[in-house]
């Protein structure tokens, strides 16, 4: 099991089921290939009637909320050839939220919108035009 990963509800249920079946912590650990300390902590939380769900993690709040992302998507779908700087200016004017172009790009990527560069295609020569007309 990778370090620092949380147990799924299924794994927690297996631990509790094996424990109720009369298995020791060591035996459960060997069967499920989970560290004994993890098995012990999970059983302790259940027996003490503490929630088995993980506590919410702290972290920096998101710069753009869901509604802001909707506004951003509308701006990009209307003017899909604008640069990130132009999109940022439009977004700030419409929503009143000041964010960097990097934040704009990151949120567009989360929305599944990526920038593309048009392929350069050679123009037709006079000889090729004549051949096409024939």
N, CA, C and O of each residue as an XYZ file, in Angstrom:
536
protein
N       0.848     -1.177      0.000
C       0.000      0.000      0.000
C       0.889      1.234      0.000
O       1.840      1.297      0.779
N       0.600      2.241     -0.871
C       1.441      3.427     -0.923
C       1.368      4.234      0.376
O       0.358      4.232      1.079
N       2.448      4.905      0.660
C       2.509      5.722      1.862
C       1.562      6.911      1.727
O       1.440      7.486      0.646
N       0.902      7.277      2.803
C       0.027      8.443      2.893
C      -1.264      8.328      2.101
O      -1.894      9.352      1.841
N      -1.686      7.145      1.709
C      -2.979      7.046      1.037
C      -4.031      6.646      2.069
O      -3.741      5.946      3.038
N      -5.252      7.105      1.838
C      -6.321      6.831      2.784
C      -7.034      5.542      2.408
O      -7.049      5.140      1.244
N      -7.619      4.907      3.405
C      -8.382      3.698      3.155
C      -9.727      4.037      2.531
O     -10.356      5.034      2.886
N     -10.155      3.207      1.611
C     -11.480      3.394      1.039
C     -12.505      2.844      2.031
O     -12.156      2.160      2.993
N     -13.771      3.156      1.776
C     -14.834      2.642      2.656
C     -14.873      1.118      2.604
O     -15.177      0.467      3.604
N     -14.570      0.558      1.453
C     -14.556     -0.899      1.304
C     -13.481     -1.517      2.188
O     -13.729     -2.499      2.888
N     -12.283     -0.936      2.151
C     -11.185     -1.450      2.974
C     -11.517     -1.316      4.459
O     -11.233     -2.220      5.245
N     -12.116     -0.191      4.842
C     -12.501     -0.017      6.241
C     -13.535     -1.065      6.636
O     -13.481     -1.609      7.739
N     -14.474     -1.348      5.742
C     -15.487     -2.370      6.009
C     -14.872     -3.746      6.142
O     -15.295     -4.535      6.988
N     -13.872     -4.050      5.314
C     -13.192     -5.350      5.404
C     -12.498     -5.504      6.755
O     -12.557     -6.559      7.387
N     -11.838     -4.423      7.181
C     -11.140     -4.461      8.479
C     -12.135     -4.751      9.599
O     -11.911     -5.630     10.432
N     -13.236     -4.003      9.607
C     -14.221     -4.187     10.675
C     -14.887     -5.558     10.591
O     -15.178     -6.174     11.616
N     -15.126     -6.031      9.375
C     -15.727     -7.349      9.206
C     -14.823     -8.454      9.718
O     -15.278     -9.377     10.394
N     -13.539     -8.360      9.394
C     -12.586     -9.360      9.878
C     -12.450     -9.290     11.399
O     -12.300    -10.314     12.065
N     -12.503     -8.074     11.939
C     -12.394     -7.918     13.397
C     -13.603     -8.534     14.087
O     -13.465     -9.213     15.103
N     -14.798     -8.293     13.527
C     -16.012     -8.872     14.107
C     -16.035    -10.391     13.927
O     -16.724    -11.107     14.654
N     -15.274    -10.861     12.952
C     -15.151    -12.305     12.747
C     -14.198    -12.960     13.734
O     -14.030    -14.180     13.726
N     -13.580    -12.158     14.577
C     -12.721    -12.708     15.632
C     -11.251    -12.724     15.291
O     -10.473    -13.342     16.018
N     -10.833    -12.078     14.229
C      -9.412    -12.057     13.859
C      -8.657    -10.999     14.660
O      -9.220     -9.984     15.071
N      -7.378    -11.264     14.869
C      -6.537    -10.310     15.579
C      -6.080     -9.215     14.620
O      -6.201     -9.343     13.402
N      -5.555     -8.141     15.195
C      -5.064     -7.028     14.393
C      -3.925     -7.495     13.488
O      -3.851     -7.101     12.324
N      -3.052     -8.324     14.018
C      -1.934     -8.832     13.244
C      -2.424     -9.674     12.074
O      -1.905     -9.552     10.965
N      -3.407    -10.516     12.305
C      -3.950    -11.384     11.262
C      -4.640    -10.538     10.170
O      -4.471    -10.800      8.979
N      -5.417     -9.523     10.589
C      -6.082     -8.639      9.631
C      -5.040     -7.918      8.777
O      -5.200     -7.779      7.564
N      -3.981     -7.466      9.424
C      -2.908     -6.771      8.736
C      -2.269     -7.663      7.681
O      -1.976     -7.207      6.576
N      -2.053     -8.921      8.013
C      -1.447     -9.868      7.067
C      -2.393    -10.183      5.911
O      -1.958    -10.274      4.763
N      -3.677    -10.348      6.204
C      -4.652    -10.706      5.169
C      -4.818     -9.567      4.159
O      -4.789     -9.791      2.949
N      -4.991     -8.349      4.667
C      -5.270     -7.213      3.788
C      -4.019     -6.478      3.317
O      -4.100     -5.569      2.490
N      -2.852     -6.878      3.852
C      -1.578     -6.224      3.530
C      -1.641     -4.714      3.817
O      -1.248     -3.879      3.003
N      -2.149     -4.416      5.005
C      -2.248     -3.038      5.505
C      -1.461     -2.985      6.805
O      -1.519     -3.940      7.578
N      -0.722     -1.903      7.083
C       0.050     -1.818      8.326
C      -0.823     -2.022      9.569
O      -1.992     -1.637      9.601
N      -0.217     -2.642     10.594
C      -0.949     -2.916     11.838
C      -1.451     -1.627     12.488
O      -2.540     -1.597     13.062
N      -0.655     -0.570     12.395
C      -1.058      0.694     13.010
C      -2.321      1.243     12.349
O      -3.176      1.818     13.022
N      -2.436      1.068     11.054
C      -3.619      1.541     10.333
C      -4.843      0.733     10.730
O      -5.923      1.282     10.949
N      -4.659     -0.576     10.820
C      -5.761     -1.457     11.221
C      -6.210     -1.101     12.636
O      -7.406     -0.992     12.909
N      -5.240     -0.920     13.533
C      -5.544     -0.604     14.926
C      -6.290      0.718     15.031
O      -7.278      0.815     15.758
N      -5.827      1.741     14.311
C      -6.463      3.055     14.364
C      -7.894      2.985     13.845
O      -8.794      3.606     14.411
N      -8.105      2.235     12.774
C      -9.432      2.104     12.195
C     -10.392      1.417     13.171
O     -11.541      1.835     13.313
N      -9.925      0.381     13.830
C     -10.754     -0.343     14.796
C     -11.050      0.545     16.002
O     -12.172      0.556     16.510
N     -10.042      1.291     16.458
C     -10.221      2.189     17.588
C     -11.257      3.265     17.291
O     -12.101      3.565     18.135
N     -11.197      3.845     16.099
C     -12.173      4.880     15.719
C     -13.577      4.302     15.727
O     -14.517      4.969     16.158
N     -13.733      3.081     15.261
C     -15.053      2.448     15.222
C     -15.559      2.172     16.637
O     -16.719      2.439     16.954
N     -14.686      1.638     17.477
C     -15.093      1.284     18.837
C     -15.394      2.521     19.685
O     -16.251      2.465     20.566
N     -14.710      3.624     19.435
C     -14.936      4.859     20.196
C     -16.045      5.712     19.582
O     -16.287      6.834     20.028
N     -16.712      5.186     18.569
C     -17.822      5.856     17.882
C     -17.386      7.178     17.260
O     -18.185      8.105     17.131
N     -16.127      7.257     16.879
C     -15.637      8.417     16.143
C     -15.883      8.134     14.666
O     -15.808      6.983     14.236
N     -16.171      9.154     13.899
C     -16.432      8.976     12.474
C     -15.217      8.372     11.784
O     -14.078      8.729     12.083
N     -15.473      7.455     10.860
C     -14.386      6.841     10.109
C     -13.947      7.706      8.928
O     -12.941      7.415      8.281
N     -14.697      8.759      8.652
C     -14.332      9.642      7.549
C     -13.166     10.523      7.958
O     -13.030     10.893      9.124
N     -12.326     10.856      6.986
C     -11.173     11.706      7.244
C     -11.616     13.132      7.509
O     -12.630     13.593      6.984
N     -10.851     13.814      8.321
C     -11.140     15.212      8.614
C     -10.861     16.051      7.375
O      -9.974     15.712      6.591
N     -11.598     17.136      7.183
C     -11.331     17.981      6.011
C      -9.949     18.613      6.108
O      -9.497     19.002      7.185
N      -9.299     18.707      4.972
C      -7.951     19.264      4.929
C      -8.020     20.778      4.787
O      -8.956     21.326      4.203
N      -7.026     21.427      5.326
C      -6.946     22.869      5.155
C      -6.268     23.138      3.821
O      -5.680     22.235      3.226
N      -6.346     24.342      3.367
C      -5.704     24.708      2.110
C      -6.154     26.083      1.681
O      -7.110     26.649      2.212
N      -5.449     26.595      0.722
C      -5.772     27.924      0.217
C      -7.111     27.882     -0.509
O      -7.354     26.961     -1.290
N      -7.984     28.858     -0.270
C      -9.257     28.894     -0.989
C      -9.031     29.133     -2.481
O      -8.062     29.785     -2.869
N      -9.912     28.614     -3.301
C      -9.800     28.780     -4.738
C     -10.030     30.236     -5.121
O     -10.882     30.918     -4.552
N      -9.255     30.695     -6.095
C      -9.384     32.077     -6.547
C     -10.695     32.273     -7.302
O     -11.341     33.310     -7.159
N     -11.092     31.287     -8.103
C     -12.333     31.379     -8.873
C     -13.327     30.348     -8.370
O     -13.027     29.157     -8.298
N     -14.498     30.819     -8.029
C     -15.583     29.929     -7.607
C     -16.233     29.326     -8.854
O     -15.849     29.657     -9.975
N     -17.205     28.452     -8.663
C     -17.880     27.776     -9.766
C     -18.563     28.794    -10.683
O     -18.496     28.674    -11.906
N     -19.215     29.787    -10.094
C     -19.880     30.815    -10.908
C     -18.873     31.619    -11.724
O     -19.144     31.978    -12.870
N     -17.707     31.901    -11.132
C     -16.663     32.627    -11.856
C     -16.164     31.808    -13.038
O     -15.891     32.358    -14.105
N     -16.042     30.490    -12.853
C     -15.608     29.636    -13.947
C     -16.641     29.618    -15.076
O     -16.277     29.543    -16.250
N     -17.926     29.686    -14.723
C     -18.968     29.745    -15.753
C     -18.840     31.021    -16.569
O     -18.967     31.001    -17.793
N     -18.590     32.130    -15.885
C     -18.402     33.410    -16.571
C     -17.199     33.330    -17.497
O     -17.255     33.786    -18.639
N     -16.113     32.750    -17.004
C     -14.895     32.603    -17.795
C     -15.158     31.768    -19.045
O     -14.689     32.106    -20.132
N     -15.902     30.685    -18.891
C     -16.196     29.811    -20.027
C     -17.044     30.544    -21.067
O     -16.834     30.379    -22.269
N     -18.000     31.354    -20.606
C     -18.827     32.135    -21.533
C     -17.972     33.112    -22.330
O     -18.147     33.254    -23.540
N     -17.048     33.782    -21.650
C     -16.181     34.757    -22.318
C     -15.354     34.074    -23.396
O     -15.212     34.592    -24.503
N     -14.808     32.905    -23.067
C     -13.933     32.206    -24.003
C     -14.726     31.643    -25.182
O     -14.238     31.662    -26.312
N     -15.936     31.143    -24.938
C     -16.713     30.591    -26.047
C     -17.176     31.684    -27.001
O     -17.326     31.429    -28.196
N     -17.407     32.901    -26.499
C     -17.808     34.006    -27.379
C     -16.623     34.541    -28.184
O     -16.750     34.845    -29.370
N     -15.479     34.650    -27.523
C     -14.277     35.191    -28.186
C     -13.140     34.185    -28.024
O     -12.260     34.357    -27.180
N     -13.169     33.139    -28.838
C     -12.214     32.050    -28.634
C     -10.842     32.312    -29.249
O      -9.959     31.462    -29.138
N     -10.636     33.448    -29.886
C      -9.326     33.734    -30.463
C      -8.537     34.763    -29.660
O      -7.469     35.201    -30.088
N      -9.053     35.141    -28.515
C      -8.375     36.138    -27.684
C      -7.219     35.512    -26.912
O      -7.218     34.314    -26.628
N      -6.241     36.341    -26.579
C      -5.119     35.886    -25.760
C      -5.554     35.827    -24.301
O      -6.622     36.320    -23.938
N      -4.716     35.222    -23.475
C      -5.029     35.099    -22.047
C      -5.126     36.481    -21.396
O      -5.930     36.685    -20.487
N      -4.312     37.424    -21.859
C      -4.348     38.776    -21.300
C      -5.680     39.460    -21.616
O      -6.267     40.123    -20.761
N      -6.151     39.290    -22.866
C      -7.436     39.889    -23.253
C      -8.590     39.236    -22.502
O      -9.530     39.908    -22.080
N      -8.506     37.920    -22.342
C      -9.540     37.199    -21.591
C      -9.548     37.672    -20.144
O     -10.612     37.847    -19.550
N      -8.363     37.880    -19.578
C      -8.259     38.353    -18.194
C      -8.924     39.715    -18.031
O      -9.651     39.943    -17.064
N      -8.676     40.622    -18.977
C      -9.273     41.963    -18.902
C     -10.794     41.885    -19.003
O     -11.506     42.548    -18.249
N     -11.292     41.070    -19.943
C     -12.742     40.899    -20.084
C     -13.341     40.295    -18.821
O     -14.398     40.724    -18.358
N     -12.662     39.302    -18.272
C     -13.150     38.618    -17.072
C     -13.214     39.585    -15.888
O     -14.192     39.589    -15.141
N     -12.186     40.392    -15.722
C     -12.155     41.360    -14.620
C     -13.276     42.386    -14.789
O     -13.927     42.764    -13.815
N     -13.502     42.837    -16.029
C     -14.552     43.820    -16.298
C     -15.929     43.235    -15.994
O     -16.774     43.917    -15.416
N     -16.165     41.980    -16.378
C     -17.486     41.364    -16.202
C     -17.736     40.941    -14.756
O     -18.791     41.234    -14.195
N     -16.767     40.252    -14.155
C     -16.993     39.662    -12.825
C     -16.527     40.544    -11.675
O     -17.033     40.419    -10.560
N     -15.581     41.424    -11.926
C     -15.038     42.253    -10.861
C     -13.975     41.547    -10.040
O     -13.507     42.090     -9.040
N     -13.586     40.341    -10.445
C     -12.565     39.571     -9.734
C     -11.240     39.740    -10.463
O     -11.145     39.468    -11.660
N     -10.216     40.190     -9.740
C      -8.894     40.422    -10.316
C      -8.030     39.175    -10.094
O      -7.715     38.832     -8.955
N      -7.646     38.494    -11.190
C      -6.778     37.317    -11.107
C      -5.697     37.423    -12.170
O      -5.806     38.216    -13.105
N      -4.656     36.619    -12.021
C      -3.551     36.642    -12.975
C      -3.893     35.826    -14.220
O      -4.843     35.043    -14.236
N      -3.091     36.034    -15.258
C      -3.306     35.262    -16.493
C      -3.016     33.788    -16.255
O      -3.617     32.920    -16.888
N      -2.097     33.510    -15.345
C      -1.785     32.112    -15.026
C      -3.006     31.424    -14.403
O      -3.286     30.264    -14.706
N      -3.723     32.129    -13.543
C      -4.946     31.590    -12.943
C      -5.999     31.370    -14.013
O      -6.721     30.373    -13.981
N      -6.091     32.295    -14.963
C      -7.038     32.151    -16.072
C      -6.711     30.892    -16.860
O      -7.597     30.085    -17.138
N      -5.447     30.719    -17.220
C      -5.033     29.534    -17.998
C      -5.318     28.248    -17.219
O      -5.840     27.282    -17.776
N      -4.974     28.243    -15.932
C      -5.173     27.051    -15.111
C      -6.647     26.671    -15.050
O      -6.989     25.494    -15.172
N      -7.516     27.649    -14.864
C      -8.944     27.371    -14.792
C      -9.498     26.937    -16.147
O     -10.393     26.094    -16.207
N      -8.976     27.502    -17.228
C      -9.405     27.057    -18.557
C      -9.005     25.604    -18.789
O      -9.767     24.841    -19.383
N      -7.831     25.217    -18.333
C      -7.398     23.822    -18.459
C      -8.306     22.907    -17.654
O      -8.644     21.813    -18.107
N      -8.708     23.346    -16.454
C      -9.625     22.549    -15.640
C     -10.975     22.382    -16.335
O     -11.639     21.359    -16.174
N     -11.376     23.394    -17.108
C     -12.637     23.338    -17.847
C     -12.500     22.559    -19.155
O     -13.480     22.364    -19.873
N     -11.275     22.116    -19.460
C     -11.059     21.344    -20.685
C     -10.839     22.213    -21.907
O     -11.024     21.753    -23.034
N     -10.447     23.465    -21.703
C     -10.208     24.384    -22.814
C      -8.704     24.628    -22.898
O      -8.082     25.091    -21.941
N      -8.130     24.310    -24.060
C      -6.695     24.442    -24.252
C      -6.423     25.308    -25.472
O      -7.234     25.355    -26.398
N      -5.291     25.989    -25.476
C      -4.955     26.841    -26.620
C      -4.380     25.976    -27.735
O      -3.748     24.948    -27.496
N      -4.620     26.425    -28.942
C      -4.115     25.740    -30.118
C      -3.527     26.777    -31.071
O      -3.968     27.926    -31.098
N      -2.544     26.371    -31.840
C      -1.963     27.228    -32.861
C      -2.349     26.638    -34.206
O      -2.152     25.447    -34.447
N      -2.899     27.469    -35.084
C      -3.323     26.982    -36.390
C      -2.116     26.505    -37.185
O      -1.047     27.114    -37.142
N      -2.299     25.407    -37.912
C      -1.223     24.872    -38.734
C      -0.957     25.814    -39.902
O      -1.888     26.340    -40.511
N       0.326     26.022    -40.210
C       0.703     26.882    -41.327
C       0.615     26.046    -42.594
O       1.262     25.005    -42.713
N      -0.196     26.517    -43.540
C      -0.378     25.778    -44.785
C       0.196     26.606    -45.918
O      -0.063     27.807    -45.991
N       0.965     25.998    -46.799
C       1.538     26.761    -47.908
C       0.444     27.195    -48.885
O      -0.515     26.462    -49.126
N       0.602     28.389    -49.438
C      -0.350     28.890    -50.409
C      -0.124     28.206    -51.750
O       0.956     27.673    -52.003
N      -1.137     28.218    -52.607
C      -1.016     27.607    -53.930
C      -0.196     28.506    -54.851
O      -0.338     29.729    -54.837
N       0.652     27.884    -55.640
C       1.409     28.644    -56.630
C       0.541     28.840    -57.872
O      -0.527     28.240    -57.991
N       1.007     29.684    -58.798
C       0.257     29.932    -60.028
C       0.067     28.639    -60.816
O      -1.012     28.385    -61.350
N       1.105     27.833    -60.885
C       1.027     26.569    -61.627
C      -0.014     25.640    -61.002
O      -0.764     24.984    -61.725
N      -0.069     25.576    -59.678
C      -1.024     24.727    -59.001
C      -2.459     25.223    -59.218
O      -3.379     24.417    -59.357
N      -2.649     26.537    -59.246
C      -3.979     27.087    -59.503
C      -4.457     26.707    -60.897
O      -5.609     26.314    -61.084
N      -3.565     26.826    -61.871
C      -3.917     26.459    -63.237
C      -4.282     24.980    -63.329
O      -5.250     24.608    -63.993
N      -3.496     24.144    -62.657
C      -3.772     22.708    -62.684
C      -5.116     22.392    -62.046
O      -5.830     21.506    -62.515
N      -5.471     23.107    -60.979
C      -6.758     22.873    -60.322
C      -7.910     23.307    -61.199
O      -8.951     22.651    -61.230
N      -7.734     24.414    -61.918
C      -8.793     24.887    -62.799
C      -9.039     23.927    -63.968
O     -10.168     23.796    -64.440
N      -7.984     23.262    -64.430
C      -8.114     22.293    -65.525
C      -8.869     21.092    -65.019
O      -9.097     20.145    -65.772
